[in-house]
Amino acid sequence: MIVVQKFGGTSLKGSERLREVAKWVVKNKNEGNKMVIIVSAPGGMTDSLISKAKEINTNPKGRELDMLLSVGEQISAALLAMGIEELGEKAISFNASQLEIKTSGEHNNAKILDISSEKILKNLDDDYVVIVTGFQGIDSEGNITTLGRGGSDTSAVAIGAAINADKIEIYTDVNGVYTSDPRIINDAKKIKNISFDEMIEMADKGSKVLHCRSVELASKYEIPIHLRSAFTWEEGTWIKKEETMENSVVRGISNLNNLANLKINFKNMDELVDRLEENNIHVKLFQQLEGSKFSILTEKEDALRFYKILDKEGYSLELNDDLGMISVVGLGIASNNIPRKLARILNSNEINIDSITSNQTSVSYVISQNKIKNANAIFHRELFE
């Protein structure tokens, strides 16, 4: 089989971790598999590089930031190749330019357009373990681009699709996907199987175990993802087509923190949408309230930035920058009485709801930031115990 394995930063932080990963890769290769490994930067390195950039430029972005951030993955790739060679196997590392991983030109948030599989497949046939830098690509001018936070997950799925991999495994520091964040809910339960649609919703609504775009890509090509721990190597969670799922309406709970609601009197919706796009404001919830008044829910940093821009132009604005969102995810959740039940639970616990949004896969409640942890515990007790 052709197996793609992606290792996150915590899995590769320090020489001992690199050696453990090298042993695992060699073990899998010796079982008769052709191995392609996607690596993140060593744990903490990307944040450290961003901090260094901010020492020089208070708002680093664009081409030069991508040049800087791409260094981390190259360090992991080269060191892991050395570790595998130390164990007696052949390994070779490639960066995005060497493999012609072509992306759009949006620096710091590029989209993968095309991947040449020829070099990867040739080296697999020559019995090499192929190691690829995640999180990055090159645009049409040959400039280095990065895919945004968590982009190595997307790199792994895109490369898996390009080489027709039989299996994609994403290794991280957790044992799988849980019914809620186990750092918040001690008795959160590991989910054995979850559908692509449910995982997309959980990722979009705050679950940080997988990059949302990676799951969308896996769904498009119908490639199952096995999410598991690089510290225990135990069976984790399978993300795959929904017909294989367990029979359960509610799958899990996700949280988003540090949100803000901005209410704006604006002349028309189309112009407001254009202004949001121009200023790269990522909107979580957009509502037209009455007449020319609109409500925008977005990340706090984006809201404050947009507020300053519009305030200078004399617009009438209201800002609430102390919000969070709690979402309950499950196929067909909007078709039963769960949304109403959850709203009653929040009200009975004196947790005020700022707004509600739902679709066929999730229902979300915007509440005060300091109530998120309490709401999570209440929901988990009601839904999973």
C-alpha positions as CSV (number, residue, x, y, z in Angstrom):
1,M,0.0,0.0,0.0
2,I,0.9,3.6,-0.4
3,V,0.6,5.2,3.0
4,V,0.6,8.9,3.7
5,Q,1.4,9.9,7.3
6,K,1.4,13.5,8.5
7,F,3.1,14.4,11.8
8,G,2.3,17.6,13.7
9,G,4.7,19.9,15.4
10,T,4.5,18.4,18.9
11,S,5.3,14.9,17.4
12,L,8.5,16.3,16.0
13,K,9.7,18.6,18.8
14,G,13.2,17.5,19.9
15,S,15.6,14.8,18.9
16,E,13.9,12.1,21.0
17,R,10.6,12.6,19.3
18,L,12.2,12.7,15.9
19,R,13.8,9.3,16.6
20,E,10.5,7.8,17.8
21,V,8.7,9.0,14.6
22,A,11.6,7.6,12.5
23,K,11.3,4.2,14.2
24,W,7.5,4.2,13.5
25,V,7.9,5.1,9.9
26,V,10.5,2.4,9.4
27,K,8.3,-0.2,11.1
28,N,5.4,0.7,8.7
29,K,7.8,0.5,5.7
30,N,9.0,-2.9,6.8
31,E,5.4,-4.2,6.8
32,G,5.5,-3.8,3.0
33,N,4.2,-0.2,2.6
34,K,5.5,2.6,0.5
35,M,5.7,5.6,2.8
36,V,5.1,9.3,2.2
37,I,5.6,11.5,5.2
38,I,4.3,15.1,5.5
39,V,5.8,17.2,8.3
40,S,4.9,20.3,10.2
41,A,7.5,22.6,11.8
42,P,8.9,21.5,15.2
43,G,6.4,22.4,18.0
44,G,6.4,26.1,18.8
45,M,8.7,27.1,15.9
46,T,6.0,28.8,13.8
47,D,4.9,30.9,16.7
48,S,8.5,31.8,17.5
49,L,9.1,32.8,13.9
50,I,6.0,35.0,13.9
51,S,7.2,36.7,17.1
52,K,10.6,37.4,15.6
53,A,8.9,38.9,12.5
54,K,6.8,41.2,14.8
55,E,9.9,42.4,16.4
56,I,10.9,43.9,13.0
57,N,7.4,44.6,11.6
58,T,4.3,45.1,13.8
59,N,2.0,43.6,11.2
60,P,4.0,41.1,9.1
61,K,2.2,39.6,6.2
62,G,2.6,38.6,2.6
63,R,5.5,37.2,0.7
64,E,8.3,37.8,3.2
65,L,6.3,36.2,6.1
66,D,5.8,33.1,3.9
67,M,9.5,33.0,3.1
68,L,10.2,33.0,6.9
69,L,7.6,30.5,8.0
70,S,8.5,27.9,5.4
71,V,11.8,27.3,7.1
72,G,10.3,25.3,10.0
73,E,9.0,22.5,7.9
74,Q,12.3,22.2,6.0
75,I,14.1,21.6,9.3
76,S,11.7,18.8,10.3
77,A,11.9,17.2,6.9
78,A,15.7,17.1,6.7
79,L,16.1,15.9,10.3
80,L,13.5,13.1,9.9
81,A,15.2,11.9,6.7
82,M,18.5,11.8,8.7
83,G,16.8,9.8,11.5
84,I,15.4,7.3,9.0
85,E,18.8,6.9,7.3
86,E,20.3,6.2,10.7
87,L,18.0,3.2,11.0
88,G,19.3,1.8,7.7
89,E,16.5,2.9,5.4
90,K,16.7,5.3,2.4
91,A,14.9,8.6,2.8
92,I,14.8,11.8,0.9
93,S,13.1,15.1,1.8
94,F,11.5,17.6,-0.6
95,N,10.2,21.1,-0.2
96,A,7.2,22.5,-2.1
97,S,9.3,24.1,-4.8
98,Q,11.2,20.8,-5.6
99,L,7.8,18.9,-5.9
100,E,6.0,21.7,-7.8
101,I,3.2,22.0,-5.3
102,K,1.3,24.8,-7.1
103,T,-0.9,27.1,-5.2
104,S,-2.9,30.3,-5.6
105,G,-1.0,33.5,-4.9
106,E,-2.8,34.4,-1.6
107,H,0.2,34.7,0.7
108,N,-0.4,33.3,4.2
109,N,-3.7,31.6,3.1
110,A,-3.0,30.0,-0.3
111,K,-5.0,27.2,-1.9
112,I,-3.4,24.1,-3.5
113,L,-4.1,24.0,-7.2
114,D,-2.0,21.1,-8.5
115,I,0.7,18.6,-7.4
116,S,3.1,16.8,-9.6
117,S,3.2,13.2,-8.5
118,E,6.0,12.0,-10.7
119,K,9.0,12.7,-8.4
120,I,7.2,11.2,-5.4
121,L,6.2,8.0,-7.2
122,K,9.7,7.5,-8.8
123,N,11.4,7.7,-5.4
124,L,8.9,5.3,-3.8
125,D,9.7,2.9,-6.6
126,D,13.3,3.3,-5.8
127,D,12.6,2.2,-2.2
128,Y,12.9,5.6,-0.6
129,V,10.8,7.0,2.2
130,V,9.6,10.3,0.8
131,I,9.4,13.2,3.2
132,V,7.5,16.4,2.2
133,T,7.3,19.8,3.8
134,G,3.7,20.5,4.7
135,F,1.9,23.9,5.0
136,Q,3.5,25.3,1.8
137,G,3.5,25.6,-2.0
138,I,4.6,27.9,-4.8
139,D,2.6,30.3,-6.8
140,S,2.7,30.9,-10.6
141,E,5.8,33.2,-10.2
142,G,7.7,30.6,-8.1
143,N,7.1,32.5,-4.8
144,I,6.8,30.4,-1.6
145,T,3.2,30.5,-0.2
146,T,1.8,29.0,3.0
147,L,-1.7,27.5,3.5
148,G,-2.6,29.0,6.8
149,R,-2.7,27.5,10.3
150,G,-3.1,23.7,10.2
151,G,-2.2,23.7,6.5
152,S,0.0,20.6,6.8
153,D,-3.2,18.5,7.2
154,T,-4.4,19.9,3.8
155,S,-0.9,19.1,2.3
156,A,-1.2,15.5,3.4
157,V,-4.7,15.0,1.9
158,A,-3.8,16.8,-1.4
159,I,-0.6,14.7,-1.8
160,G,-2.6,11.6,-0.9
161,A,-5.1,12.3,-3.6
162,A,-2.4,13.2,-6.2
163,I,-0.6,9.8,-5.7
164,N,-3.7,7.7,-5.2
165,A,-2.7,6.8,-1.6
166,D,-4.4,3.8,0.0
167,K,-4.5,5.4,3.4
168,I,-3.9,8.8,5.1
169,E,-2.9,9.0,8.8
170,I,-2.8,12.3,10.6
171,Y,-0.6,12.0,13.8
172,T,-1.0,14.6,16.6
173,D,-0.8,14.8,20.4
174,V,-4.4,13.6,21.0
175,N,-5.8,10.1,20.6
176,G,-8.6,11.0,18.2
177,V,-11.7,13.2,17.9
178,Y,-13.6,13.5,21.1
179,T,-17.2,14.4,22.0
180,S,-15.8,17.7,23.4
181,D,-12.4,19.1,24.1
182,P,-10.9,16.8,26.7
183,R,-8.9,19.7,28.1
184,I,-12.3,21.2,29.1
185,I,-14.4,18.1,29.7
186,N,-12.5,15.4,31.6
187,D,-14.9,12.6,30.7
188,A,-15.2,13.5,27.0
189,K,-15.5,10.3,24.9
190,K,-13.4,9.3,21.9
191,I,-15.4,8.9,18.7
192,K,-14.5,5.8,16.7
193,N,-16.0,7.0,13.4
194,I,-17.2,10.4,12.2
195,S,-18.5,11.5,8.8
196,F,-16.8,14.0,6.6
197,D,-19.7,16.5,7.0
198,E,-19.7,16.2,10.8
199,M,-15.9,16.7,11.0
200,I,-16.0,19.7,8.7
201,E,-18.6,21.3,11.0
202,M,-16.6,20.5,14.1
203,A,-13.4,21.9,12.6
204,D,-15.2,25.0,11.3
205,K,-16.8,25.6,14.7
206,G,-13.6,25.4,16.7
207,S,-12.3,21.8,17.0
208,K,-8.6,22.1,16.4
209,V,-7.7,18.5,15.8
210,L,-8.0,18.8,12.0
211,H,-7.7,21.6,9.4
212,C,-11.2,22.2,7.9
213,R,-9.9,22.4,4.4
214,S,-8.2,19.0,4.7
215,V,-11.5,17.3,5.6
216,E,-13.2,19.1,2.7
217,L,-10.5,17.8,0.3
218,A,-10.7,14.2,1.8
219,S,-14.5,14.3,1.3
220,K,-14.1,15.4,-2.3
221,Y,-11.8,12.5,-3.2
222,E,-13.5,10.1,-0.7
223,I,-10.2,9.4,1.0
224,P,-10.6,8.2,4.7
225,I,-8.5,9.9,7.3
226,H,-7.2,8.1,10.4
227,L,-6.5,10.6,13.2
228,R,-4.4,9.2,15.9
229,S,-1.7,9.9,18.5
230,A,2.1,9.9,17.8
231,F,2.6,9.4,21.5
232,T,0.6,6.2,22.0
233,W,0.3,4.9,18.4
234,E,-3.1,3.5,19.4
235,E,-6.2,3.3,17.1
236,G,-7.8,6.8,16.8
237,T,-10.8,8.2,14.9
238,W,-11.7,7.4,11.3
239,I,-13.2,10.2,9.3
240,K,-15.0,8.8,6.2
241,K,-18.3,8.6,4.3
242,E,-21.4,8.9,6.4
243,E,-23.1,5.6,5.6
244,T,-20.4,3.8,7.7
245,M,-21.2,6.0,10.7
246,E,-22.6,4.9,14.1
247,N,-26.3,5.6,14.6
248,S,-26.2,8.7,16.7
249,V,-27.8,12.1,16.1
250,V,-25.3,14.1,18.2
251,R,-21.7,13.6,17.4
252,G,-19.8,16.3,19.4
253,I,-19.5,19.8,20.8
254,S,-17.1,22.5,19.5
255,N,-16.2,25.9,20.9
256,L,-15.0,29.1,19.4
257,N,-13.6,31.8,21.7
258,N,-12.6,35.4,21.3
259,L,-15.4,36.4,19.1
260,A,-17.0,39.8,18.7
261,N,-20.3,41.1,17.3
262,L,-20.3,44.3,15.3
263,K,-23.6,46.1,14.5
264,I,-23.4,48.5,11.6
265,N,-25.7,51.0,9.9
266,F,-24.6,50.6,6.3
267,K,-26.3,51.8,3.1
268,N,-26.5,48.4,1.3
269,M,-25.5,44.8,1.8
270,D,-23.5,44.4,-1.4
271,E,-21.2,47.3,-0.5
272,L,-20.8,46.0,3.0
273,V,-19.9,42.5,1.8
274,D,-17.3,44.1,-0.6
275,R,-15.7,46.0,2.3
276,L,-15.5,42.8,4.4
277,E,-13.7,41.0,1.5
278,E,-11.4,44.0,0.9
279,N,-10.3,44.0,4.5
280,N,-10.0,40.2,4.8
281,I,-12.6,39.9,7.5
282,H,-13.6,36.3,8.1
283,V,-17.3,36.4,9.0
284,K,-18.8,33.6,11.2
285,L,-22.4,34.9,11.1
286,F,-23.9,37.7,9.0
287,Q,-27.4,39.0,9.6
288,Q,-29.5,41.9,8.3
289,L,-31.4,43.1,11.3
290,E,-33.8,45.8,10.1
291,G,-33.5,48.2,7.2
292,S,-29.9,49.2,6.8
293,K,-28.6,47.7,10.0
294,F,-26.4,44.6,9.9
295,S,-24.8,42.3,12.4
296,I,-21.5,40.6,11.9
297,L,-20.0,38.0,14.1
298,T,-16.2,37.5,13.6
299,E,-13.0,37.0,15.5
300,K,-12.3,39.7,18.0
301,E,-9.1,40.9,16.3
302,D,-10.9,41.2,12.9
303,A,-13.8,43.0,14.5
304,L,-11.6,45.6,16.3
305,R,-9.7,46.2,13.1
306,F,-12.8,46.7,11.0
307,Y,-14.4,48.9,13.8
308,K,-11.4,51.3,13.6
309,I,-11.7,51.5,9.8
310,L,-15.4,52.3,9.8
311,D,-15.3,54.5,12.9
312,K,-12.9,56.9,11.1
313,E,-15.4,57.1,8.2
314,G,-18.2,58.1,10.6
315,Y,-20.4,55.0,10.5
316,S,-22.8,54.3,13.4
317,L,-21.3,51.2,15.2
318,E,-22.0,48.9,18.2
319,L,-19.4,46.5,19.4
320,N,-19.6,43.5,21.8
321,D,-16.2,42.0,22.0
322,D,-16.8,39.5,24.8
323,L,-18.5,36.6,23.0
324,G,-17.9,32.9,22.2
325,M,-19.8,30.3,20.3
326,I,-20.8,26.8,21.4
327,S,-21.9,24.3,18.6
328,V,-23.5,20.9,18.8
329,V,-22.7,18.8,15.7
330,G,-24.5,15.8,14.2
331,L,-26.1,14.7,11.0
332,G,-29.8,15.8,10.8
333,I,-29.6,17.7,14.0
334,A,-31.8,20.5,12.8
335,S,-34.6,18.0,11.9
336,N,-35.4,17.1,15.6
337,N,-36.1,19.0,18.8
338,I,-32.4,19.2,19.9
339,P,-32.0,22.9,19.0
340,R,-35.0,23.9,21.1
341,K,-33.9,21.6,23.9
342,L,-30.5,23.1,24.1
343,A,-31.9,26.7,24.0
344,R,-34.1,25.8,27.0
345,I,-31.1,24.4,28.8
346,L,-29.1,27.6,28.4
347,N,-32.1,29.7,29.5
348,S,-32.7,27.6,32.6
349,N,-29.1,28.0,33.5
350,E,-29.3,31.8,33.1
351,I,-27.0,31.8,30.1
352,N,-28.2,34.5,27.7
353,I,-28.2,33.7,24.0
354,D,-27.0,36.5,21.8
355,S,-27.9,34.7,18.5
356,I,-28.5,31.2,17.1
357,T,-27.6,29.7,13.8
358,S,-28.2,26.2,12.4
359,N,-27.9,24.0,9.4
360,Q,-28.5,20.3,8.8
361,T,-25.3,19.3,10.6
362,S,-25.0,21.8,13.5
363,V,-26.7,24.3,15.8
364,S,-24.6,27.1,17.3
365,Y,-25.3,29.5,20.2
366,V,-23.4,32.8,20.6
367,I,-23.1,33.5,24.3
368,S,-20.9,35.4,26.7
369,Q,-17.2,34.3,26.5
370,N,-17.1,33.6,30.2
371,K,-20.1,31.2,30.0
372,I,-18.6,28.9,27.3
373,K,-16.9,26.4,29.7
374,N,-20.1,26.1,31.8
375,A,-22.3,25.7,28.8
376,N,-20.0,23.0,27.4
377,A,-20.1,21.0,30.7
378,I,-23.9,21.3,30.8
379,F,-24.4,20.2,27.2
380,H,-22.0,17.3,27.5
381,R,-23.8,16.1,30.6
382,E,-27.2,16.3,28.9
383,L,-26.2,14.8,25.6
384,F,-23.5,12.1,26.4
385,E,-24.1,10.9,30.0
